[in-house]
Amino acid sequence: MPDPVDALILDLLEWIGPRPRPYAEVIEAWRTSCPRLPVWEEANQRGFIDHIHEQGHPALVTVSSLGFAQLEAQRGIRVTRDLA
């Protein structure tokens, strides 16, 4: 039986999409206190998320190259990063 966290991680990566999102928005939507569904934590540990910190700007979150490769491998979704 597949791990439900794996499917939720892919949902998270799709939700973030090709453009960076504010860290606060991502955390509000995806952080959980349930130890059985550590989606945000697992995505970070697996290297699927990149964090962007620029002085004077809010922190941003984006899907890493590894995360995009995982989306393509598991769901056939080919996405390129849009940093605009």
PyMOL commands that set and color helices and strands:
alter all, ss='L'
color gray80, all
select helices_A, chain A and resi 4-16+23-30+39-45+65-75
alter helices_A, ss='H'
color red, helices_A
select strands_A, chain A and resi 21-22+49-52+60-63
alter strands_A, ss='S'
color yellow, strands_A
deselect
rebuild
show_as cartoon
